[in-house]
Amino acid sequence: MSKPTHVPSPTPETGPISRPQRTGPNARTIARVFFGFFLLAGLVACVLMFPSLWRALAARGWEKTPCTIISSEVKAHHGSDSTTYSIEVRYAYEVFGNRYESDRYRATRVSSSGRAAKDAVVARLRPGTKAICYVNPADPSEAVLDNSIGLDVLFGLIPLAFLAVGGGGLYFSLRRREASQGVAPQRQLAPPLVPSARNRPAGRSTLKPGQSRLARLILTAVFTVFWNGIVLVFVLTSLWGSMPSCASYGMLLFIVPFIIVGVVLIGALLREILGLLNPQATVTVSPETARLGDTVEVQWEMRGRTHVLQQVRVYLEGRERATYRRGTNTATDTQVFATIDIAQTTRAFEMDRGRARLTIPRNTMHTFKAANNQITWRIVVHGQIPRWPDVKEEFELEVLPLAMEPQP
């Protein structure tokens, strides 16, 4: 088998890679804005829904009192694209010899689709009918005919999910900032001369992928269902007219950004589902770990629907994750400091299986992990597929420091 096309390996930069970069907002800042907006949405929804929810819960303990129905009807509320209905009733009752009148059927004033059930209620509440109402002992002028907890009341609990997601996200992002008090020192990428802390593995070894496709699919699916489930409840609540028309349209307008995010998440989920059908890559190296300056044999194999591949590129990528202070904030950036091509081919038999030699430059940085800095090396297999999600799998490779030369 002929060898795949090799691209000359570039020499990685040897300057400081821990130097802060002047870039746009980092991921943590974007996350804070995102969770802050989510928290704001929950607070606004609480302001709109919690007063009615509190009244409905309090009505469960109000005093039973005989009353007489004065009038009752089903009222239609015509919207631009739907019609909802509500129970309109008026009744009289006495408390300590004083006569009161109320027009509340439930603690929440709700209009919703489905007229038949409301017609049945009104049929039982004809004028002159004796009934039982529930009176607020602290304010006898306040009463309801039905103190049960309906589905519309349960919708009032949905803002708690927004508050939990928004508040929890902000808490953990700020907590992470407080925990990261150290600043990553500037470091020159000079090749260190230190002995290895453990015996160097010999022989051929198959590397483990960074994250399985199934795990990515499950995580994406859970988050997509959670997100869109909450948004759907708000949309249905607005369409069912659980609030005045102006407030209903205002709520729909407010959640438009969340709907857009939900659509993007559905697209990401579909992409992960399609990705399950892609060929799966395996990477074998000899030896399992290598030192700076070593030559490593890399062998890759694609299994599955390999006929859909248009091109396969295999390369080694060095990444640094650094935490440092930027003004009064602690920021974390990840950047690629070295990209070394191993092989690139469009031949079918070479895309299915191939091998090549990789020489790791001496003047770069070995694998390193600390509290504020991480240097990792990954072999990336990128398979291009036209009109379909590409194959892109990563395999971490441990790169050891240079071997210490014996002193004469």
N, C-alpha and C positions, 0 to 999 in steps of 0.2 A: 504494500500500500504506500502510495506516495505521501510525502509529508504535507500537511496543510501549509497554506501561505503564511509566512511569518512577517510581522511588522517590526522594525527595529525598536528595541526597548528604549524609551526615553530615560534620561537621568533625572531622578526626582530632585526637586529643589532642596538645597541644604540650608536655607535660611530659617529663621524662627518661624515655626508654624503655629505657635501659640499666641501670636500677635493678634489683637482684636481687629476684626474687619469692619469697615464702615459700610454696612449693608442696611437694607430696610428693616422693618420691624421683625424681630426674631419670633420663633414659634411660640415662645412663652408669652410674649406680649400679645400676639394674635389670640392665644388661648384665653388670656385674661379678658380681652375685649369680647370674645365670643361668650364666655361664661357670664360676664357682666351683663350682656344683652339678654341672656337667658334668665338671669336673676331678675332683671328689670321686668321681663315679660311675666314672670311669676308674681311679682309684687303688684303689677297693674291688674292682673287677673284676680288676685286676692282682694284688692280694693273693690273690684266690681262684684265679686261673688260672695265673699265671706260675710258681709252683713246679713244677706238672706240666709246663708247657711247657719249662722249663729242663731238667727231667729227661729229657724226650723228646728234646730236641736233644742232650743229652750222651750219651744211649744210642746215638747214631749212631756214636760212636767207641769203644764198649766192645768187649771181646775176645770173639771167637767161642769157644764152649766146648761140647763134647758134653754132652747131658743125657738123662735118662730120664723119661718122663711117668709120674707116680704116679696122678693122677686128673684127669678133665676132665668138664665139664658146661656146659650153657647154663642160666643162672639167670634166672628171671623176677622183675621188680620191678613190683609192682602199685601204681599210683597211683590217685587219685580219678577220673581221666577217661581214663587210658591205661595201657598196660603196656609196659615197656621190658625189654630183655634184655642180658645181659653174659656174657662168656666167663670161666668159673671154672676154673682149671687149677692143678695143683701138680706140680712136677718137681724132680728131684734132679740135682746136678752136683758135680764135684770140682775143687778148685783147690789145687795143691801138696799133694795127698794128703789134704786136708780136705774132708769132705762138707758140702754146703750144700743147702738147699731154699728154693724161692721160689714164690710164688703170683701173680706178676705176669705177665699176658699182654703188656700194653704198659705203658709208663711211666705213662700216664694210666689211671685206673680209670674206664671209661666204660660206661654202659648206654644203649642207644638202641633205636628201633623196628626191626623187620625181623629175624625169627628165622632165616630160611632161611640167610643167609650165615654166621651164627654156628654153626648146626648143621653146616654143611660144614666149618668149622674144627675143631670138636670131633671130627668123624668122622676127621680126619687125626691127631688127638692122643689116640688111645686109650691106656689104661694099658699100660705096657711098651714103648711106641713110642720109638725113638731119635730125638732131634731136636737141633737146634742152638739154644742160648740165647746171650745176650749179657751178659757179666759186667762189672761195674764194677771196673776194676783197682785203684782206690783203696779200694774196699770190696767184697770178694768176696761178702759176704752179700747184695748187691743185684744182681739180674739180671732180664732180660725175655726173653720168647720172640720178640717182634716189635718191632724197633726202627725200623720205618718211621714216616714222618710222616703220620698220618691226618687226616681232615677235622676231627675233634674237637680235634686239636692246633692246626690253623689257626684255629679259633675263638678260641684264646688271643691271637691278634694283634688282635682287634677292640678290646680296651681301648686300644690305641695310638691309634685314631681318636678315642676320647673324650678321651684325654690331649692329642692334637694340637688338637682343637677348643677344649677348655676352657683349656688352657695358652696357645694362640695368642690366643684372645679376651681373656684377662686381660692378656697381654703388650702387645697393641696398645692396649687401653684405658688401661693404666697409662702406656705410652709417650706416648700422646696427652696425658695429664695432665701429664707432665713437660715435654713440648714446649710446652705452653700456659702459660708462666710469666707472660706479661703479663696485666694486668687491664684490662678494657674501661673506659675513662673514662666518667664521666657526661657526657651530652651533651644540651643543650637543642635541641629541634627548631625552632630559628629558621631562617627561610629564608635560606640563604647567598647572597651576591652574588659570584659568581665567573664568569670567562669559561669557555666550554666549551673542553675540551682538543682538540676535533676539530670538523670541520664537521658541522653538523646535517643528517642525511639528509632529503631532501624527497621528496614523492610518497607513494604508497600501498605498503604492504609487508605481506606475510603473515608472521605470527609463527610461530616454531617451537614445537611442544609441548615441555613439560619432559621427558617420558619417554614413549616409545612403548608401546602396550599389549603388543606382541609382546615387547619387552625385559622388561617386568614379568612377563609369563607365563613366559619362559625362566628368569629369575632365581628365580621362585617354584618352578618345576618342578624345577630343579636342586637347590635347597635341600631341597625336600620329599622328593625321591627319596633324596638323601644321608642326611637325617635318618632317614626311615622304614626305609631299608635297614639302617642300623646297629642301630636298635631291633629290627627283625625278626630279625636274627641273634641278638640276646640272648634274644628270646622263644623262638625255636626251640631255642637251646641249653638254656634252662631246661626246656622241654617235653620235650626228648629225654633229659633226665636225665643230663647230663654231670657232675652233682654229686649229693651226697646229697639226699634229698627235702626236708629242712628248708632246705638252702641253695638248692635250686631254687625253692621257694616264696618264700623271702626275696628272691631275685633278681627274681622276678616282681613282688613287692610294691614293690621298690625302683625298678623301671623304669616303674611306673604313671604317674608324672608325665610321663615322656618319651613314653609312649604317648598321653597326652592332648594334648601339644604336637603330636605327629604327626597326630592327628585334626584339630586346628585348622589345621595347614598344608594338609591335604588339602582342607578347606573353603575356605581362601584360594585354593588352586589352582583349584578348581571355579569360584569367583567370577571369577577372571581369565579362565578359559575362556569363561564366559558373557559376560563383558565384551567379548570379541572380536566378538560379534554386535551390539553396541550401535551406534547412529549415531556417526559420527565428526565432530568439530567442527573447523572452521577459523576463524581470527580474522584479520582484516585491519584495520590501523590506518593513519590518515593524519594526521600524518606517522609515520614508523617510531619516532622518539623524540620526546619532548615535554618541555618545561620545566615547572617548578612554576608553576601559575597558567594554563597553556595549556588550550585546549579541543581535544580529540582526537575525531575521528570513528572509531567502532568499528563494524565490520561482522562479523557472524558467519553461518556457514552450517553446517547439519547435513546430512550425507549418510548414506544407508543406510536403516535401518528407522526412519524418523522418525515413522511412525504410532503407535509404541509410547510416544512421549513424552507425558507428562501436563502437564509444566510445564518451562519453560526460564528459568533465571536467569543473568544475566551481571553480574559485578561485578569491581571492582578491589580487590585486597588488598595491603596493605603489611605486610611481615614484617621483623622484626629477629632476627638470630642473634648473641647476645652471649656472650663467654667472660669469666668473672670468678672471683675467689676467693670461696669460701664457707667460712670457717674455714681449715682446712689443706688443703682440697680445691679443685681447679679445676673449675668447672661450666660447662656450655654449655646455654643455654636459647634456645628459639625461641618468639617470641610475635607475635601479630598486633596491630599498633598502629593500623591503619586499614582499614575496610571501606567501600567506596563503591559503591553499587548503580548499575549502568548501565541495565539493563532487566530486566523480569520479565513474562512473558507465558504465557498458556495457549491462545492462538489457533494453530491448526495452521500456517497460512501464515507467521506471524511466528516460530514455533519453527523452521521450516525455514530461514528466512533473514530477517535483519533488520539494522537499523542504528540507532545512537543516538549522541548526543554526550556526551562525558565531560569534565567540567572538573576538573582536578587542583588541589586547594587549594594556595594559596601558603604557608600556615603549617604545612607538613609537611616531611618530609625527602626529599631526592632519592636516587637509586640510589647506593650507597656500598659498597665492598668493601675490607676491611683484614684484618689477621691475626686480630684479636679481635672485630671487628664486621662485620656485613654487613646492608645495607638493600636489600631487593629488592621490586619491584612486579610483581605477576602479575595478568593478566586471567583470571578463572576462569569457565568455562562449565559450569554444573551443570544437567543434564537429569534430571528425576525420572521414573522408570519404575515403575509399580506391580508388586509381586511379582517384581522383577528387579533386579539390580545397577544402580545409577544411572550415568549418564554424568557424569564429572567430570574435565575436562581443564584444564590450566594453561598459560598462555603468558606468558613473561617480557616485560615492557615496560620499556625503559630510560627513566628519568625524570631529566632533566638539572637542574642548579641554575638559579636565576633568572638572567636575563641581567643583566650589569653595566650600570647606567645611565651614560651618558657624563657626565663632569664638566663643569659650565658653565665 
